[in-house]
Structures are given as structure tokens and as C-alpha cells.
């Protein structure tokens, strides 16, 4: 996809976040390429 920036969204902070981030991003990129569901998806349905 030309001209499409891709960046991981991280809302949580942990001591090892920076160590794990590349592996999490790579795994989700592989899921995307394979047509699988990405990890950590949140539905757009209001929960109230």
C-alpha cells in the first residue's frame, strides 16, 4: 500500500513494552498479510 503509514497503537505502559513492541507489531503485520484477525481489536459498540 503506497503512501500508507503504519504505526502500532499502544495505550498501556509496562517495564518491558519497548522490548515486546517489535514482536507484537510483526505478529499483527503477519496476521494482516495472511488475512487473519488482528490482536487487541476493540469493537465500535458503545458499552453503556
PDB file of N, CA, C and O in Angstrom:
ATOM      1  N   UNK A   1       0.838  -1.168   0.000  1.00  0.00           N
ATOM      2  CA  UNK A   1       0.000   0.000   0.000  1.00  0.00           C
ATOM      3  C   UNK A   1       0.891   1.243   0.000  1.00  0.00           C
ATOM      4  O   UNK A   1       1.429   1.611   1.044  1.00  0.00           O
ATOM      5  N   UNK A   2       1.047   1.866  -1.108  1.00  0.00           N
ATOM      6  CA  UNK A   2       1.886   3.065  -1.154  1.00  0.00           C
ATOM      7  C   UNK A   2       1.244   4.220  -0.390  1.00  0.00           C
ATOM      8  O   UNK A   2       0.021   4.352  -0.343  1.00  0.00           O
ATOM      9  N   UNK A   3       2.074   5.029   0.190  1.00  0.00           N
ATOM     10  CA  UNK A   3       1.647   6.241   0.902  1.00  0.00           C
ATOM     11  C   UNK A   3       0.760   5.968   2.106  1.00  0.00           C
ATOM     12  O   UNK A   3      -0.048   6.820   2.477  1.00  0.00           O
ATOM     13  N   UNK A   4       0.891   4.804   2.723  1.00  0.00           N
ATOM     14  CA  UNK A   4       0.105   4.492   3.917  1.00  0.00           C
ATOM     15  C   UNK A   4       1.070   4.257   5.075  1.00  0.00           C
ATOM     16  O   UNK A   4       1.761   3.239   5.115  1.00  0.00           O
ATOM     17  N   UNK A   5       1.116   5.195   6.015  1.00  0.00           N
ATOM     18  CA  UNK A   5       1.975   4.970   7.175  1.00  0.00           C
ATOM     19  C   UNK A   5       1.333   3.945   8.104  1.00  0.00           C
ATOM     20  O   UNK A   5       0.116   3.941   8.292  1.00  0.00           O
ATOM     21  N   UNK A   6       2.147   3.092   8.672  1.00  0.00           N
ATOM     22  CA  UNK A   6       1.663   2.081   9.606  1.00  0.00           C
ATOM     23  C   UNK A   6       2.400   2.282  10.922  1.00  0.00           C
ATOM     24  O   UNK A   6       3.629   2.344  10.959  1.00  0.00           O
ATOM     25  N   UNK A   7       1.639   2.380  11.989  1.00  0.00           N
ATOM     26  CA  UNK A   7       2.272   2.507  13.301  1.00  0.00           C
ATOM     27  C   UNK A   7       1.445   1.752  14.330  1.00  0.00           C
ATOM     28  O   UNK A   7       0.218   1.719  14.244  1.00  0.00           O
ATOM     29  N   UNK A   8       2.113   1.147  15.301  1.00  0.00           N
ATOM     30  CA  UNK A   8       1.380   0.424  16.333  1.00  0.00           C
ATOM     31  C   UNK A   8       0.781   1.392  17.340  1.00  0.00           C
ATOM     32  O   UNK A   8       1.401   2.398  17.683  1.00  0.00           O
ATOM     33  N   UNK A   9      -0.416   1.093  17.813  1.00  0.00           N
ATOM     34  CA  UNK A   9      -1.038   1.895  18.865  1.00  0.00           C
ATOM     35  C   UNK A   9      -0.809   1.182  20.181  1.00  0.00           C
ATOM     36  O   UNK A   9      -1.104  -0.006  20.314  1.00  0.00           O
ATOM     37  N   UNK A  10      -0.285   1.905  21.148  1.00  0.00           N
ATOM     38  CA  UNK A  10      -0.075   1.317  22.464  1.00  0.00           C
ATOM     39  C   UNK A  10      -0.670   2.230  23.522  1.00  0.00           C
ATOM     40  O   UNK A  10      -0.267   3.386  23.649  1.00  0.00           O
ATOM     41  N   UNK A  11      -1.607   1.726  24.264  1.00  0.00           N
ATOM     42  CA  UNK A  11      -2.239   2.524  25.310  1.00  0.00           C
ATOM     43  C   UNK A  11      -1.694   2.173  26.692  1.00  0.00           C
ATOM     44  O   UNK A  11      -1.868   2.936  27.642  1.00  0.00           O
ATOM     45  N   UNK A  12      -1.051   1.048  26.803  1.00  0.00           N
ATOM     46  CA  UNK A  12      -0.563   0.605  28.112  1.00  0.00           C
ATOM     47  C   UNK A  12       0.941   0.827  28.228  1.00  0.00           C
ATOM     48  O   UNK A  12       1.664   0.854  27.232  1.00  0.00           O
ATOM     49  N   UNK A  13       1.382   0.981  29.443  1.00  0.00           N
ATOM     50  CA  UNK A  13       2.811   1.144  29.701  1.00  0.00           C
ATOM     51  C   UNK A  13       3.247   0.019  30.634  1.00  0.00           C
ATOM     52  O   UNK A  13       2.591  -0.270  31.635  1.00  0.00           O
ATOM     53  N   UNK A  14       4.353  -0.600  30.290  1.00  0.00           N
ATOM     54  CA  UNK A  14       4.916  -1.628  31.164  1.00  0.00           C
ATOM     55  C   UNK A  14       6.430  -1.552  31.078  1.00  0.00           C
ATOM     56  O   UNK A  14       6.982  -0.903  30.190  1.00  0.00           O
ATOM     57  N   UNK A  15       7.082  -2.208  31.990  1.00  0.00           N
ATOM     58  CA  UNK A  15       8.543  -2.176  32.035  1.00  0.00           C
ATOM     59  C   UNK A  15       9.166  -2.780  30.777  1.00  0.00           C
ATOM     60  O   UNK A  15      10.246  -2.358  30.364  1.00  0.00           O
ATOM     61  N   UNK A  16       8.507  -3.753  30.167  1.00  0.00           N
ATOM     62  CA  UNK A  16       9.081  -4.439  29.008  1.00  0.00           C
ATOM     63  C   UNK A  16       8.414  -4.051  27.691  1.00  0.00           C
ATOM     64  O   UNK A  16       8.654  -4.696  26.670  1.00  0.00           O
ATOM     65  N   UNK A  17       7.584  -3.015  27.696  1.00  0.00           N
ATOM     66  CA  UNK A  17       6.845  -2.631  26.492  1.00  0.00           C
ATOM     67  C   UNK A  17       7.766  -2.433  25.293  1.00  0.00           C
ATOM     68  O   UNK A  17       7.502  -2.972  24.218  1.00  0.00           O
ATOM     69  N   UNK A  18       8.835  -1.676  25.460  1.00  0.00           N
ATOM     70  CA  UNK A  18       9.732  -1.404  24.334  1.00  0.00           C
ATOM     71  C   UNK A  18      10.423  -2.662  23.826  1.00  0.00           C
ATOM     72  O   UNK A  18      10.781  -2.741  22.651  1.00  0.00           O
ATOM     73  N   UNK A  19      10.613  -3.636  24.691  1.00  0.00           N
ATOM     74  CA  UNK A  19      11.216  -4.902  24.262  1.00  0.00           C
ATOM     75  C   UNK A  19      10.223  -5.734  23.450  1.00  0.00           C
ATOM     76  O   UNK A  19      10.602  -6.389  22.479  1.00  0.00           O
ATOM     77  N   UNK A  20       8.944  -5.706  23.854  1.00  0.00           N
ATOM     78  CA  UNK A  20       7.924  -6.551  23.223  1.00  0.00           C
ATOM     79  C   UNK A  20       7.306  -5.929  21.980  1.00  0.00           C
ATOM     80  O   UNK A  20       6.799  -6.650  21.120  1.00  0.00           O
ATOM     81  N   UNK A  21       7.338  -4.611  21.868  1.00  0.00           N
ATOM     82  CA  UNK A  21       6.631  -3.923  20.795  1.00  0.00           C
ATOM     83  C   UNK A  21       6.985  -4.418  19.393  1.00  0.00           C
ATOM     84  O   UNK A  21       6.073  -4.649  18.600  1.00  0.00           O
ATOM     85  N   UNK A  22       8.263  -4.591  19.047  1.00  0.00           N
ATOM     86  CA  UNK A  22       8.562  -5.083  17.694  1.00  0.00           C
ATOM     87  C   UNK A  22       7.942  -6.453  17.399  1.00  0.00           C
ATOM     88  O   UNK A  22       7.457  -6.680  16.290  1.00  0.00           O
ATOM     89  N   UNK A  23       7.951  -7.356  18.363  1.00  0.00           N
ATOM     90  CA  UNK A  23       7.376  -8.691  18.145  1.00  0.00           C
ATOM     91  C   UNK A  23       5.862  -8.617  17.984  1.00  0.00           C
ATOM     92  O   UNK A  23       5.295  -9.311  17.140  1.00  0.00           O
ATOM     93  N   UNK A  24       5.205  -7.784  18.783  1.00  0.00           N
ATOM     94  CA  UNK A  24       3.749  -7.629  18.687  1.00  0.00           C
ATOM     95  C   UNK A  24       3.377  -7.026  17.338  1.00  0.00           C
ATOM     96  O   UNK A  24       2.453  -7.499  16.675  1.00  0.00           O
ATOM     97  N   UNK A  25       4.090  -5.991  16.935  1.00  0.00           N
ATOM     98  CA  UNK A  25       3.828  -5.342  15.650  1.00  0.00           C
ATOM     99  C   UNK A  25       4.040  -6.315  14.493  1.00  0.00           C
ATOM    100  O   UNK A  25       3.215  -6.393  13.583  1.00  0.00           O
ATOM    101  N   UNK A  26       5.149  -7.058  14.532  1.00  0.00           N
ATOM    102  CA  UNK A  26       5.455  -8.015  13.468  1.00  0.00           C
ATOM    103  C   UNK A  26       4.392  -9.110  13.388  1.00  0.00           C
ATOM    104  O   UNK A  26       3.993  -9.508  12.293  1.00  0.00           O
ATOM    105  N   UNK A  27       3.936  -9.595  14.537  1.00  0.00           N
ATOM    106  CA  UNK A  27       2.903 -10.636  14.551  1.00  0.00           C
ATOM    107  C   UNK A  27       1.600 -10.108  13.959  1.00  0.00           C
ATOM    108  O   UNK A  27       0.936 -10.813  13.199  1.00  0.00           O
ATOM    109  N   UNK A  28       1.226  -8.868  14.300  1.00  0.00           N
ATOM    110  CA  UNK A  28      -0.002  -8.300  13.740  1.00  0.00           C
ATOM    111  C   UNK A  28       0.139  -8.019  12.246  1.00  0.00           C
ATOM    112  O   UNK A  28      -0.822  -8.180  11.494  1.00  0.00           O
ATOM    113  N   UNK A  29       1.304  -7.608  11.818  1.00  0.00           N
ATOM    114  CA  UNK A  29       1.525  -7.390  10.385  1.00  0.00           C
ATOM    115  C   UNK A  29       1.368  -8.709   9.632  1.00  0.00           C
ATOM    116  O   UNK A  29       0.773  -8.745   8.555  1.00  0.00           O
ATOM    117  N   UNK A  30       1.898  -9.785  10.196  1.00  0.00           N
ATOM    118  CA  UNK A  30       1.756 -11.109   9.582  1.00  0.00           C
ATOM    119  C   UNK A  30       0.280 -11.517   9.537  1.00  0.00           C
ATOM    120  O   UNK A  30      -0.188 -12.048   8.530  1.00  0.00           O
ATOM    121  N   UNK A  31      -0.449 -11.268  10.626  1.00  0.00           N
ATOM    122  CA  UNK A  31      -1.888 -11.578  10.640  1.00  0.00           C
ATOM    123  C   UNK A  31      -2.609 -10.810   9.537  1.00  0.00           C
ATOM    124  O   UNK A  31      -3.456 -11.363   8.835  1.00  0.00           O
ATOM    125  N   UNK A  32      -2.267  -9.534   9.390  1.00  0.00           N
ATOM    126  CA  UNK A  32      -2.902  -8.700   8.360  1.00  0.00           C
ATOM    127  C   UNK A  32      -2.629  -9.261   6.964  1.00  0.00           C
ATOM    128  O   UNK A  32      -3.544  -9.408   6.153  1.00  0.00           O
ATOM    129  N   UNK A  33      -1.368  -9.570   6.698  1.00  0.00           N
ATOM    130  CA  UNK A  33      -0.971 -10.098   5.388  1.00  0.00           C
ATOM    131  C   UNK A  33      -1.673 -11.428   5.108  1.00  0.00           C
ATOM    132  O   UNK A  33      -2.068 -11.697   3.974  1.00  0.00           O
ATOM    133  N   UNK A  34      -1.827 -12.251   6.132  1.00  0.00           N
ATOM    134  CA  UNK A  34      -2.474 -13.558   5.975  1.00  0.00           C
ATOM    135  C   UNK A  34      -3.996 -13.475   5.963  1.00  0.00           C
ATOM    136  O   UNK A  34      -4.668 -14.481   5.732  1.00  0.00           O
ATOM    137  N   UNK A  35      -4.548 -12.287   6.210  1.00  0.00           N
ATOM    138  CA  UNK A  35      -6.000 -12.124   6.217  1.00  0.00           C
ATOM    139  C   UNK A  35      -6.654 -12.547   7.521  1.00  0.00           C
ATOM    140  O   UNK A  35      -7.870 -12.730   7.577  1.00  0.00           O
ATOM    141  N   UNK A  36      -5.855 -12.702   8.570  1.00  0.00           N
ATOM    142  CA  UNK A  36      -6.385 -13.100   9.875  1.00  0.00           C
ATOM    143  C   UNK A  36      -6.774 -11.870  10.693  1.00  0.00           C
ATOM    144  O   UNK A  36      -6.393 -10.746  10.366  1.00  0.00           O
ATOM    145  N   UNK A  37      -7.538 -12.101  11.760  1.00  0.00           N
ATOM    146  CA  UNK A  37      -7.945 -11.010  12.640  1.00  0.00           C
ATOM    147  C   UNK A  37      -6.745 -10.511  13.437  1.00  0.00           C
ATOM    148  O   UNK A  37      -5.936 -11.304  13.918  1.00  0.00           O
ATOM    149  N   UNK A  38      -6.636  -9.199  13.571  1.00  0.00           N
ATOM    150  CA  UNK A  38      -5.539  -8.615  14.332  1.00  0.00           C
ATOM    151  C   UNK A  38      -5.786  -8.783  15.825  1.00  0.00           C
ATOM    152  O   UNK A  38      -6.925  -8.952  16.261  1.00  0.00           O
ATOM    153  N   UNK A  39      -4.717  -8.734  16.599  1.00  0.00           N
ATOM    154  CA  UNK A  39      -4.857  -8.860  18.048  1.00  0.00           C
ATOM    155  C   UNK A  39      -5.295  -7.525  18.648  1.00  0.00           C
ATOM    156  O   UNK A  39      -5.021  -6.462  18.092  1.00  0.00           O
ATOM    157  N   UNK A  40      -5.970  -7.595  19.775  1.00  0.00           N
ATOM    158  CA  UNK A  40      -6.322  -6.385  20.507  1.00  0.00           C
ATOM    159  C   UNK A  40      -7.396  -5.524  19.883  1.00  0.00           C
ATOM    160  O   UNK A  40      -7.505  -4.345  20.218  1.00  0.00           O
ATOM    161  N   UNK A  41      -8.201  -6.084  18.979  1.00  0.00           N
ATOM    162  CA  UNK A  41      -9.248  -5.280  18.361  1.00  0.00           C
ATOM    163  C   UNK A  41     -10.361  -4.992  19.359  1.00  0.00           C
ATOM    164  O   UNK A  41     -10.728  -5.840  20.171  1.00  0.00           O
ATOM    165  N   UNK A  42     -10.885  -3.778  19.278  1.00  0.00           N
ATOM    166  CA  UNK A  42     -11.989  -3.370  20.132  1.00  0.00           C
ATOM    167  C   UNK A  42     -13.138  -2.977  19.233  1.00  0.00           C
ATOM    168  O   UNK A  42     -12.948  -2.226  18.276  1.00  0.00           O
ATOM    169  N   UNK A  43     -14.327  -3.474  19.526  1.00  0.00           N
ATOM    170  CA  UNK A  43     -15.499  -3.150  18.721  1.00  0.00           C
ATOM    171  C   UNK A  43     -15.934  -1.700  18.900  1.00  0.00           C
ATOM    172  O   UNK A  43     -15.603  -1.060  19.898  1.00  0.00           O
ATOM    173  N   UNK A  44     -16.670  -1.198  17.935  1.00  0.00           N
ATOM    174  CA  UNK A  44     -17.138   0.183  17.980  1.00  0.00           C
ATOM    175  C   UNK A  44     -18.508   0.306  18.638  1.00  0.00           C
ATOM    176  O   UNK A  44     -19.169   1.334  18.500  1.00  0.00           O
ATOM    177  N   UNK A  45     -18.933  -0.718  19.342  1.00  0.00           N
ATOM    178  CA  UNK A  45     -20.237  -0.702  20.008  1.00  0.00           C
ATOM    179  C   UNK A  45     -20.082  -0.040  21.374  1.00  0.00           C
ATOM    180  O   UNK A  45     -19.227  -0.444  22.162  1.00  0.00           O
ATOM    181  N   UNK A  46     -20.897   0.969  21.663  1.00  0.00           N
ATOM    182  CA  UNK A  46     -20.799   1.614  22.986  1.00  0.00           C
ATOM    183  C   UNK A  46     -21.134   0.628  24.109  1.00  0.00           C
ATOM    184  O   UNK A  46     -22.052  -0.181  23.978  1.00  0.00           O
ATOM    185  N   UNK A  47     -20.406   0.700  25.178  1.00  0.00           N
ATOM    186  CA  UNK A  47     -20.617  -0.198  26.323  1.00  0.00           C
ATOM    187  C   UNK A  47     -21.165   0.594  27.497  1.00  0.00           C
ATOM    188  O   UNK A  47     -20.499   0.742  28.522  1.00  0.00           O
ATOM    189  N   UNK A  48     -22.372   1.098  27.344  1.00  0.00           N
ATOM    190  CA  UNK A  48     -23.002   1.843  28.441  1.00  0.00           C
ATOM    191  C   UNK A  48     -24.438   1.453  28.594  1.00  0.00           C
ATOM    192  O   UNK A  48     -25.130   1.977  29.467  1.00  0.00           O
TER     193      UNK A  48
END
